[in-house]
Amino acid sequence: MTIQDAIQALDQGDWDKAHRIVQGIETGTAAWFHGILHMIEGDESNAQYWYRRAGREYPGKVRLQDELCALKASLP
């Protein structure tokens, strides 16, 4: 499975599937997406952890849609 599969699962409303997929991917982009998933879940401390793993600054109260758009735009 790929990060695109995880994003597609989330786009289809399946947070659990997106989370299961991203857990098996060891890239900075996957860590970023993992952080976004935990932002959606409302688990801020876990989201911050994954943002640190991704080497990204935690965006705080940024609109989730903006963060998702930035992640999608970064993909090849």
Legacy VTK file of the C-alpha trace (Angstrom):
# vtk DataFile Version 3.0
C-alpha trace
ASCII
DATASET POLYDATA
POINTS 76 float
0.000 0.000 0.000
1.092 3.559 -0.674
0.544 6.995 0.773
-1.856 7.615 -2.128
-3.918 4.605 -0.978
-4.052 6.066 2.529
-5.139 9.456 1.199
-7.792 7.817 -0.960
-9.134 5.933 2.065
-9.392 9.191 4.002
-11.026 10.935 1.040
-13.623 8.138 1.110
-14.241 8.779 4.790
-12.398 5.726 6.123
-10.083 7.159 8.806
-9.319 3.706 10.238
-8.207 2.295 6.891
-6.094 5.384 6.180
-4.459 4.996 9.588
-3.770 1.263 9.093
-2.153 1.947 5.720
0.011 4.855 6.833
1.280 2.930 9.869
3.096 0.586 7.487
4.898 3.326 5.546
8.243 4.672 6.782
8.691 8.009 4.993
8.616 11.629 6.039
5.494 12.178 3.967
3.774 9.256 5.682
4.731 10.672 9.088
3.270 14.031 8.010
0.039 12.358 6.894
-0.019 10.334 10.113
0.148 13.624 12.009
-2.722 15.017 9.964
-4.788 11.927 10.762
-4.249 12.498 14.469
-5.201 16.158 14.056
-8.472 14.946 12.525
-8.894 12.534 15.422
-8.346 15.377 17.891
-5.239 13.799 19.454
-2.972 16.844 19.447
-0.055 15.335 21.359
0.101 12.338 19.011
-0.184 14.662 16.004
2.728 16.720 17.334
4.803 13.552 17.711
4.234 12.583 14.069
4.997 16.104 12.863
8.322 15.914 14.708
9.012 12.533 13.052
8.245 14.160 9.703
10.670 17.008 10.436
7.847 19.525 10.096
6.617 22.284 12.346
3.272 21.475 13.923
0.734 23.845 12.351
-1.408 24.256 15.437
-4.933 25.313 14.642
-4.438 25.544 10.896
-7.387 24.416 8.807
-7.039 20.692 8.219
-8.141 21.042 4.614
-5.260 23.442 3.944
-2.788 20.995 5.472
-4.189 18.103 3.436
-3.984 20.193 0.261
-0.339 21.034 1.007
0.474 17.359 1.525
-1.287 16.310 -1.680
0.491 19.078 -3.615
3.847 17.772 -2.382
3.296 14.329 -3.908
4.781 13.435 -7.274
LINES 1 77
76 0 1 2 3 4 5 6 7 8 9 10 11 12 13 14 15 16 17 18 19 20 21 22 23 24 25 26 27 28 29 30 31 32 33 34 35 36 37 38 39 40 41 42 43 44 45 46 47 48 49 50 51 52 53 54 55 56 57 58 59 60 61 62 63 64 65 66 67 68 69 70 71 72 73 74 75
